[in-house]
Amino acid sequence: MKRKLRIDRIIITIIFLSLIVLLLVYLFKPKEKDLMIDLTNKTVLEAQEFAKEHDLNLIIEEEINSFTKDKIFKQSIAIGDEINKGNDLTIYVSLGIDYEKLKVNELGNVPIMMYHGIHNITDNEYTGGNVDKDGYQRTAEAFRKDLEFYYSSGYRMIRLEDYINGIIDVEAGLSPIILTFDDGLENSIKVTGLDENGEIIIDPNSAVGILESFKQKYPDYNVTATFFVNGGLFQQSEYNEKILNWLIDNGYDIGNHSYSHADFTTISKEKSAQEIGSLYNLLDKYIKGKYVNIVALPYGSPYNKEHDNFSVILNGVYDGVEYETKAALRVGWEAEYSPFSLNFDKTFLKRIRAYDNNGVEFDIEMNFKILENNRYISDGDKDTITVPKDLESKINNIYNLTIKSY
């Protein structure tokens, strides 16, 4: 009996000592640190409750911008950082967009810039950055200046295919711009060799080399362009597949410029179908399903949609393969309509020749002066079309977006 009592006392003592140990561990263990959470998905009321719970001094800043009204879009303490009692916590709350102040007008015109060759030379006998008399070839120096001008003037690049599909994803208050390059010249993306991984090395003074450096300089800039090629692609046959796939993988597009740079006013309907179809078939060989079904018309020909050959540029059959062209580009001279305009026709789009001519004959300077009064200015939401009230009746809402007016 005494032995049983002794065992019971030992058990009670062990339990008692264990409880003391647990109590000491609880009392002396380090307290967990309070860490900052993401408030950008919360309401202002939830932010106030969080600040009260953690004894933080909440400061609320309001700003007009492209975010949804009353949305918290930024916070002063980074997510995961330690917070302590008495700290200041600033949250930034959107007041929404002031359409009138930003002069939002999504029926404004959109510049589609037409480039050909980019040459790494500085001296030339022609005006400004022109390499040739007619301004179809541009110096690398001038092209760099063009890009800086577009950026500083509030233009942001979008894909040509997005434009024809009514997808204008540009920050509020800024304007879309589209870059195109014809002829598939070597200096569009000049390859100087392969690196140790077998990837192409691109000449930094070629068009793509310059665009890529611009992408690094301005991470907020969606750098893109559409390259329209002929049968010679980029004149570097040993790299055909690598070049085409690299462009697609890095945010650029490839389109159709006819197989032999044909003048569609001088050839038959059958030959026209061959010119378009054979180039599509060539692209199928390398990047099937990855290129854009858009044609840049060589010489801008034919010069009207009523020409007999125009129909087979848009739809035809060559070598037993059917093709369909979604859009066609002219050589052009001025900015094109908004894709939401009643006047928009994606099958016959105008372009601006990217050249210098002392501000006349629709050069870059002249066109962008005109655009100061009629440019497309984004509301920051690709799913809405926002215009001044007096323009609402001029919208052609073929993309079934939400319409806003002010």
Residue, then its C-alpha position, 0 to 999 in steps of 0.5 A: m500500500k505504501r509503495k502504491l502511495r509512493i508511486d502516486r506521489i511520484i506521478i503527481t510530482i512529475i505532472f506538477l513539474s511538467l506543468i511548471v516547465l510548460l508555464l515557464v516555456y510559455l512565459f519566456k518564449p519569444k513573442e511572434k513578430d507582427l508582420m505586415i499583410d497585403l492591404t491592396n485587396k482590402t477595404v479602407l474599413e478593413a485597413q482601419e481595423f488592422a491598424k487599430e488591432h496592431d496599434l498603428n497610426l493610419i494615414i490615408e492618402e487619396e490620389i486621382n489615377s487609373f485604379t478603381k475608385d476607393k481601391i487601396f493601390k499602395q501601402s507604406i509598409a512592405i508585405g512581410d515587414e515587421i510592424n511595431k506599435g506606434n508605427d505610421l502606416t500610410i495607405y494610398v486610396s484611388l479617387g478614380i480617373d478624372y476623365e476630363k482632366l486627362k482629356v480621355n478620348e478613345l475615339g482619337n486617332v492611333p499612329i501606325m509607324m512604318y519603318h523599313g531599314i535601320h542603318n548604323i551610320t551617322d553621316n548622311e546627305y539627306t534631311g534629319g535621320n533619313v538614309d535615302k532621299d524618300g526617307y524609307q531608310r533610317t539611321a540607328e541614331a534617328f530611330r533611338k531618338d524616335l523611340e525617346f520622342y514617342y515615350s516622352s510624348g505619352y505614347r505606349m506601344i501596343r501590338l498591331e494585332d491587339y489594335i485590330n482586335g480592339i484591345i487597347d491596354v494602355e495606362a490612363g492618360l496615355s496613347p497607343i502607338i504601333l510600330t511596323f517594319d517592312d521588307g524583312l531586311e537584315n538590319s531589322i534583326k542582324v545576327t552576329g553569331l550564337d552564344e554558348n547556349g546556341e541562342i542568337i546574338i543580336d547586333p545592338n544597332s539593328a532595329v531589334g537590338i535598339l528596341e531591346s535596349f529600350k526595353q531595358k531602359y524603360p521596364d514599364y514600356n511594352v516594347t513590341a513591333t510587327f515585322f512584315v517579311n518577304g520570301g527571303l525572311f531576314q536575309q540570314s537563311e542559316y538562322n531563319e528558324k532561330i530568328l523567327n522563334w526568338l521574335i515570337d518568344n520575345g513579344y514581337d510579331i511576324g506578318n506577310h509582305s508577299y513572297s517577292h514584294a509584288d506590285f499587285t497592280t501589275i500581276s494577275k489574280e492567280k499570281s496575287a494569290q500565289e504571292i500571299g499564299s506562298l508566304y503564308n506557307l513559308l511561315d507555316k514551315y517555321i512558326k505555324g500558328k504563331y504569326v499574324n494573318i496581316v498583310a503589309l501591301p508592297y508599295g501600298s498596292p493595289y491602291n483601292k479595295e475595288h481592284d480585282n486583286f484585293s479580294v485574293i489578298l484577303n482570302g484565297v487558296y494556294d498550293g491546296v492551302e486556304y488562307e485568310t488575311k485579317a487586316a491589310l496595311r497601306v503605305g499611308w501617310e497619317a494616323e489611323y482611326s480608333p478601332f471603336s470608330l464608325n470609320f475604322d476599316k482594318t482591311f485598309l489601314k493607313r500608316i505614317r512613314a517614319y521620316d524627317n521632312n522639315g515638318v511637311e508632307f506628313d513626316i513624323e513632326m507634322n503627324f504628331k502635331i496633328l495628333e496633339n488635337n485628335r489623338y487616342i487617349s486611354d481611360g486605362d481600362k481595356d474593357t471599356i470605351t470612354v469618350p466625351k458625351d458629344l462623341e458617344s453616338k460615333i462609337n461602333n461597339i463591334y467588340n461589345l465593350t462597356i461604354k462610358s461617357y463624361 
